[in-house]
Each structure stands twice: as structure tokens, then as C-alpha cells.
Amino acid sequence: MTWPEPIAEALTLPGGARFFKCALQVNPYDYLRRYAKSTPYEDEATYNEAIIRACKQNGVQVIAVTDHYRVRTSRRLISSARDAGLYAFPAFEAVTKDGVHMLCLFDPETPLGRLERVLGDCGIHDESAASPTGKYDVTELLEESTRWGCVCIAAHVAGDGGLLVSLRGQQRIQAWKDSRLLAASLPGSVGDAPEALRPILENKEAQHRRNRPVAFLNATDVSSPEDLANTSAWCWVKMSSVSIEGLRQAFLDPASRIRLETDPQLEEHTEFLAIAWQGGFLDGCAIRLNENLNVLIGGRGAGKSTVVESLRMVLDLDPLGEDARKAHEGIVRHVLRSGTKIYLLVRSHHPSLKDYLIERTIPNPPVVRDQDGSVLNLMPDGVIPRVEIYGQREISELTKSREKLTRLLDRFADRDPNLLGRKAEIRRRLERSRSRIVEVQKEQSQIADRLAALPALEETLKRFQEAGLEERLKEQTLLVREERVLKTAGEQLTPVKDALEELRRSALIDRAFLSEKALADLPGREILSRADVILETLQQKIERAVAEIARAIAESEQALARVRASWDERRTVVEGEYETILRELQKSKIDGEEFISLRRQIEELRPLRERESALQREHKELQDQRRNLLAEWEDIKAAEFQQLDRAAKRVSRLLANLVRVQVAFGGTREPLLQLLRDQIGGRLSEAIAILKESPDISLKELADACRSGARTVVEKFNVPPAQADRLAQASLETCMAIEELDLPSTTSVELNVASEGEPAAWRHLDHLSTGQKATAVLLLLLLESDTPLVVDQPEDDLDNRFITDAVVPRIREEKRRRQFLFATHNANVPVLGDAELIVGLEASGEADEGHAQIHREHMASIDSGPVRELVEELLEGGKEAFETRRLKYGF
């Protein structure tokens, strides 16, 4: 699709440093003729065309043309390469007077005439010599190279003509340890080098050990197009733009900027591609983000935090804690402002590569569009889940909550996808069992209350019987029992009618997913459509069955009505006789009506005994089921904890000697304490304090103790007697609710505060400084994830030593598999972290009146002159301040 103009423009901006595939020792055609190399190409133009074609076929984007002390022979190949869209370094291969081959590369913009003068400076004046030797030795050549403005690479360093093979003794040591030697080439990895030289190359040999290791490249001679298919001929070099400064920065930081074919491949990950604004303080600004480490720099009020909070806003993420929420709302209200539109282009690689555009016009909710521009029924977290954004000092909020730390640890847990479903089902069944047990016990209590009157009624009945009323009123007595039978018969239809209504509601089969439209694009639609016929037939059968049951119920009601009518005729006859007997009894001063009423009450109560027995059986079954459910509930909670515990051990291994993590099962007591406050109430402060601080607590044991009585609560949990009595008065439902609680696990973190080389000194998070706490948590945040991490001024919360010693190395390690965006005033993050993209922001006017600016030349890596100067000025206080500090420190 065509993205909206703000995003389309953002995608044209510099995206910082990226890897270029470089072949840095390509020979021109004249080299082949001079050394009588076998070649099928009859002229230079054909050779050049073949070399360029091979570069494109093999993905090589950058070449250096390196004839032996010659540059005129390279002119046409360089020109043809540039015309074809390749980058080309003018260069030559030098042979020092001590026999060492060195590649000397110059900036692509350097005129070849200048290289000719450099050759003259090397003592090369006679081009007729096939393999001339220069006047400088290695050390002298390296010294002169700084004046020439080129970079030198020790060619085939471990082979013939290489520095480590051509030189011996102190001469080799001196040349190898020269700080101006930044790079050397090998045909493969260091591990493939000759065994005798490997300790030197690995910087483990004491005499040759360097303060800064040499950068190793794959850059063997390319004398034919076929050579470019060989992995020894090229490597990847990360640069903002192809330049000598780009190479120099790469050689200074090879771990970040140089990648050989034998190195681990870069890992695909979810990323922000670009962000743009219309309206507000950042109106008209846009950033094309790098897939690795992005750093925002700028003076106070330049808009760094606004960028961070824009990301939070467009992704609809909530801040942690009240302070962070107020800060976010303040920026949204006063800086971004209502009506501002934020565009964010994101890329997801799983399950397949796809780009999405997320838009949000403040204060409306975000909108997600696909590559066709269609609005999707998705929220941002459905497109790019688990993004983590932390505003200023927000990491400190994480350190205050062990529950939040546990959620952070959850990222590293290998979750069983079926466990959550099982857990929800068991929780639902437990709640249902609790509800039913409470209903059964309530009904049992009601029945018990009613049956309590039965003995007295039966005793009164006995006296009436002794007075002879039983025999005289036998017909009326039996009539009462018959009436009860008829009433009970009618009551039997009620649960059947309820079940029928439930069947009507639950037996409606949704077949929309099998419709012709739903199956239209499926190859197996003809087979799948058979399922629709089956379900339709089932639906029809159910409907017929429902109708049949409804008819059966209606017929039964009508039949029972007829029975009732017949019985009513009998009752009329009996009651006539009854009236005669009552008149006779009145003459004897005996109340026959009281006897019949008494008999009626007894007959109403007698069926309750059967109901009581049924309820007792049901109660036992429910209790048995509940015991099994509770056992499964505890198993599931234990399984979840074990997943977290394994994650904690894994994190501790990954952060060995830096951070240790442990989890405590059920460490979060607040759900229990809140339940006790809400459902029991009264003074429970000491009991709550005891339960809160108890290292381990069994909810089942607590519930059983409450059921057993205050004495057991005191014995088991050492609760004061008065408060134990309150707990023991907890209702049956409260006791069961206690059993069903899910107390989240808590996470404890320890940081090694010892300096490098000292024995480990582990200190718990609670006993660390604010900066040390934030360091420990940030190290967890930086670990293994494939979604972006955004942090605003992490240095506000961190100890500076930990930034350099712990945080920056972890950023460098993780950035190849994850995107980072930091806003910072600390030079260590972008410089030592080797940020692929540094973005300089500046402000004109105040936040509520002015606007931010981001200049194109201030979007690059440290290998860009304008960006480097900006870093010097903003983060180091300028070159003079930096030099003054260096002198004062004695560096």
C-alpha cells in the first residue's frame, strides 16, 4: 500500500548504521595481466562487468580496489562499480620494507590524484616494477596513515606476507601492539587460523596482548568473479554511510560492527519502523528507527520524553504507578495536546513478515491498519504484544513491587498453553461447588429448623389418637395424605420444565463458521460442508425432541389435572361426612379441626425427612468432589510456580555474577488479607500481620483451622485468642473462598555489588540504593525478548558504574536480537553501547508554545561527523570539557 504521507516521508530519512556486505581486497584487471593470472576475460571492460555482476549476485555492496602500490589501474573498475550502484573505496596494497602486506583504504570521495601523491610518499616512483617495496616499515606506515587520512588493514595476517608470519621477535610485538593497527584480514574465523598463531589472535599471548583487540575481517584476494562466492572474500561491516570514518568506527568496535559468515546470524524481531506526528510539540517531526539500538539525545525540553510518551500513547499502554501516570497525562495534555495525530509503523516477523500502521488522534482510541489500509478489528497489543515502555524513574516503580517483578519474570517462563485453560476450568468448578455446598447446607438448616417442630406435633397427635379421633377421622386423615401425594406429583414436573428451558437455551448450534461464505477460500470446503449437514440434522432432532418433551409435559399436566378433578369429587364426599363428624365432636367439646390441621402439618413435614437424607448424600458427594478439585487446584498452582522457578534459575544463569533471582510460592498475601477484612472484619491487625509475614502458609490448613475452632487457629498460626475467635466464626462460604484463593508468587532479586575482580557480594533488592535497585531490574528488562524496550533516561535511576560495567555490555549483547529505544543524557549508552541510530532533538520555544526539530544530519551513528559533534556537545559538554576531564583524571 501507499503509507500516509508522514510515514512515507519518515521512511526516506536516515535509519542509522546498518550492515554492508564488503569485499575489501578486489584486484583490477591490470593486476591479473601483470602477474600472469589465468583469466577468461580478454579486456578490462569485460572483467569489470563480470566482477560487478558477481557482486550483485552475491549481495556484495561495497568493494575496495587494492592493486599493489598502484591506483591508476583501479580507476575504471571503481568508476564502473559506482555507476552500477555499488560503493567503492580507492585503495592500494602496500608491501612494507620489512615484507608485510597492508591494505590502505581511503574515503570514497578521495581523488585518485591524492593517492598518487601518497604512493610517491611511500617511495614508489617506478610503475614498471611488478612488486615494488615501499620505504616504510609497518610501524612507520601506520604512523603515516594517520596523516594520509586512510585506514590500514593487515592483509592475510596469518599467511604468507602477513604481519604475524613475516615479522619475528620484538619487531612483530611492536608492530602488532601498535595502537594504530585496528584491523587484520583472515580467510576464515580466528578458530581456523594456524594453531601457533591462535593465542596471539585471541589476545591471550602475554607478550602480544593488546589493550584493544584487533578487528578481524574476511578479505582475501578477489581476482575473478568466482572468488566473490567464497565466504573468505567478504564480511559485513556496519556503518551509517560508507566512509573511512565508518570503517574506523567498525574497526574500533568489531563486536558490534563487524560480522563474519561464521558468526551467529542476526535474529529477526518485532520492531518499530517509523514514527511521525501531525500537530502538537512534535508537529512535522518524524523518525525512521533502526532495528537495533536507538538513542534520543537533546537538551532539556527538546522532546525526548514526548517521543517516549507518544509511543506509550499510540500503543495504548498504561504507566506503572501514580507518578508515572501523572507525568504521562501531563505530557499528553500540555505537550502532545488534543487533536495531535501519531503514526507508528511496526513490523512483525511472526508467524510471517507483515507491517501494520497504528494511528491515534488524541484523545480518541488507536486504530490499526493493515498493508492495504484496511482498519482491523485489533488493538495494538494484538499486533505487537509485550512491548515495554518506561518513563523517567518508572523503573524505580518496578523495584517497589515483588508482584510486578514476578510479572516481569513471567516473560522467561515456558508456559504450558493448556495450563491456563485447566486453571480457569478448575476455578469455575470450585466456585460452583462452593455455591452448591452453601445452598445445600442452607436448605439442610431450613429443613432442620422445620423438622425441629415435628416431635411436638407427633406428641400432640398421639394424645388425639388416644382420645379415639384417629379412627373417627380416618377418612379425612387419609384425605390429607392423598392431597400431599397429588401436590408432590405436580411438583415433579417443575425440574423437568426447568431442564427443558435450559435445553432450549443451550442447544442452539452456531453453524456460521460452516457457511458457504466462511468456507469459500478453503480447498477442502466440499468435505467440510458435510459437517454443516450433520449439525443441521442434529439441530432438527433436538428441536423435535424439545417439542416432544414440551408436549409430554403439557399432556402430563392435563392428565394430573384430570386426576385432581376426580380426587376433588372424592374430597367433596369425604368432607361432607367430615362436617357431620365435626358437629358431633363439638357436642363432646373435642376440636376435630385441630386434629386434621395437625395431621396436615405432620404430612407436610414428613417428606422433608427424605429430602434431608438426599441432601446429606448430596453434601457428601459434593465434599468428595471438592476434595479432588482442591487437590487438582493445588497441583496447577504448583505447576505454574515451577515454571516461574525454572525461569528464575534461567535468568540467574544468564546474568551470572551480576543478578540472582528467586521466587517464593504464594508470596503475595494481599488477596487473603483483603478477603479476611471484607468477609470477617473487625480487629484483625495482629492476625493479618502474622499471616502476611509468615514465610509459608497453607490456605487449606488455614481454612480447616477456622472450621475447627479458635483453639486450633491459635495453635497452628499463633494468632491472639480474641482474633482467632473472629477467624473461627468465619462462615462456611468464607472458609471455602480461602481454599480457592490463588496467591501470586513473589520475586526477590539480589545484585552483586562487588567491583570487578573482587569476590561476589550479593545484596538483596531491599538493601540496595535506588540506583542499584534500578540496575538490577534493568538487567532483567534487557534479557531475552523479541519485542521493543523503550526507557526514558535510565541513568536517572542507575549508578554510573553499573551502566558501564553491567548495563551497556548487556545492551550490546541483546541488541542484535531486540530493538531498544533510550532517551538519555549519558554518553555511555550511545557511545559504549554503539548505538546504530542517534537522534538529536532540539526545541524552539517552550513546550506549550514552541516546537521540536530533528535535523536530517542528526540522525545517524557515531561514525557521522555531525552526530559525533552533537554527542560531544550535549553529552560530554564539548570537546574542551572532555579534554579537561581527561587531563584531570590523568588518562
RASUL-V604722 format. One record per helix or strand. SS is the DSSP state (H for helix, E for strand). FROM is the first residue (numbers start at 0). LEN is the number of residues. If there is no record, write none. Layout:
BEGIN
ss->SS from->FROM len->LEN
ss->SS from->FROM len->LEN
END
This chain:
BEGIN
ss->H from->4 len->6
ss->E from->17 len->9
ss->H from->28 len->6
ss->H from->43 len->14
ss->E from->61 len->7
ss->H from->71 len->12
ss->E from->86 len->9
ss->E from->100 len->5
ss->H from->111 len->10
ss->H from->137 len->11
ss->E from->150 len->4
ss->H from->162 len->4
ss->H from->168 len->8
ss->E from->182 len->4
ss->H from->189 len->3
ss->H from->194 len->7
ss->H from->205 len->3
ss->E from->214 len->4
ss->E from->221 len->1
ss->H from->224 len->5
ss->H from->230 len->3
ss->E from->234 len->5
ss->H from->243 len->9
ss->H from->253 len->4
ss->E from->257 len->2
ss->E from->270 len->8
ss->E from->285 len->3
ss->E from->292 len->6
ss->H from->303 len->12
ss->H from->320 len->16
ss->E from->340 len->8
ss->E from->353 len->8
ss->E from->366 len->3
ss->E from->374 len->1
ss->H from->379 len->4
ss->E from->387 len->3
ss->H from->393 len->6
ss->H from->401 len->11
ss->H from->416 len->35
ss->H from->453 len->13
ss->H from->468 len->4
ss->H from->473 len->33
ss->H from->511 len->3
ss->H from->524 len->63
ss->H from->591 len->63
ss->E from->658 len->6
ss->H from->669 len->10
ss->H from->684 len->9
ss->H from->698 len->10
ss->H from->709 len->8
ss->H from->720 len->8
ss->H from->731 len->9
ss->E from->745 len->7
ss->E from->761 len->3
ss->H from->764 len->3
ss->H from->769 len->13
ss->E from->788 len->4
ss->H from->793 len->3
ss->H from->799 len->15
ss->E from->819 len->4
ss->H from->826 len->6
ss->E from->836 len->8
ss->E from->850 len->3
ss->H from->855 len->3
ss->E from->858 len->2
ss->H from->864 len->11
ss->H from->878 len->11
END
